[in-house]
Amino acid sequence: MSTVTTPATAHEEQVRRIPTLPPARRKALRREIRLDRYALAALGVLATVLSLWNLNGSPSYSEDGGTYTAQAFSVLEGSLAPYTYWYDHPPLGWIQLGALAWIPYNLGFGDGTFIGATRYVITVYFVATALLVFLLARRFRVRRPLAALAVVILVLSPLSLTLGRQVHLDNIGAPWLLLAFYLALSPRKALWHHVAAGAFFAIAVLSKETLAIFGPALLVAMLNRRSWSNRSFSVAGFLVVGGLILSFYPLMALLRGELTAGPDHVSLQEALEYQFFARSGSGYIWEAGSDRAELLNGWLYFDRYIIAAGCVAAVVCLFRRRTLWVAVAILSFAIPVFIGQGYLPAMYIVGVLPYLVLALGGALNMLWDQVEKSAAAGPPGLKPVVRATAAAVIASGVALMSVPQWFEQDRTLLTSQANDEWRSTLTWVQENVPRQDTVLTPYSMWQDLNSAGWDDPWTMIVTEKADLDSRFAVEHPEGWQAIDWIIVGPIVRSNVEILGLTTVGQALENAEPVAGFGEWSVYRVQDVPAAAGT
């Protein structure tokens, strides 16, 4: 029986060719497709179980997660979000969340909370990312076991699993970007595949704008192959359709009269100026104690192996044409990290994790090619021994490097209850705080409290707005004395200091704790300053 070298995931190409192939080849090809489907199903089950297990128990609900949840339900319900939309991100990520989040919420998932239900939507994207990693690896001819290994590493990595179950826009954009690469690498080189790749790339960028850094890698993936007859049309279609979809973002701002800066309105221009120039940077990665260096240390704490091994594998991928694009993708990610000093968000690494494991799969596949050549040059009976030895070495290497760190962190992630204190605080406030009182709350809790009977956007307020939104002084001319309650989470006090929240700080100085649940507390603001108390 002949050896099948065509990537088995190019199903449309294979199915088209099956009737014209010799019977033996036809049988082998159908077997390859069937085995790929079995592997895909098994990996999908694994990714789903790991993603759903203790989903609302750990990690802790984040401020960003609460913000995106509130934006998603604002889109869904046509209600006010916790703050004015000012073009800080394209809205497509929230629109996708809103289109799906009502399903788990109405089914009672997430312990009846909005942010908990929204995590179930992120599970869909996490599983889609895992499956597309397998399909993409098979598309550039990585052997099935090694393609499956890449997926297993991705879904078991504590870094990937921790970030992959949180409500981040990066998780929404990641599968769209992988789908763009999958179509760009189509063996048929059909025009519509490349046009669709441009469309999906645009959707990825409109889901999370930082994914635009992978654009050069996508072009390399599409063009760094043997030339074909309609190549120029493919490139034009990719660029035109992708650019057209991306243009909806500035077009939306233009139609709303918010494209350029002006009095009494937000604008896309001001948002871009803030993101690229005015926003406080994270410092250089080489500066000890800089935010950038601390963030890198945080990524390495969760999983140093996937980062180190993926970067080494990317160097190996430079030396083969079909894997060059993977190296370019990782390099595109690394340049802003190691050269820039602008603001670097903690979830930035989410975008590159699939390409780190793809690089690892590609590098191991090249190593296996050399094993096969060495075995073929030896005695006939040596080949099975060499294969078994190489497989054992790869499996042992992965296990010895990763298991000691992964086991403990994954066990904590899959068993701990990091949100019990958050949940107890939410319940206490819902049961004890009058709905007419003015409350300051962290973003992570805003959507669930705002939907619990506070029908005035200036009675349930996110903490930072008391100082950062000038409208607060109009609605509450009494200043901090207009605040009745403050919900204090793990990062509230540090935000007061870092952001210079003087109004919140004064309110806290004149408040007393009335309920406490570990790192969470509820404070009642006194009517008069404590120093002048009667």
Helices and strands as residue ranges (DSSP letters): H 11-17, G 18-20, H 23-52, H 63-77, H 92-106, H 114-139, H 144-156, H 158-164, H 169-184, H 191-207, G 209-214, H 215-223, H 231-246, H 248-255, H 268-273, I 274-278, H 291-317, G 321-323, H 324-338, G 346-351, H 353-377, H 382-415, H 420-432, E 439-441, H 443-450, E 460-462, H 465-468, H 471-475, G 479-482, E 485-488, H 492-499, H 502-509, E 511-517, E 520-525, G 530-532
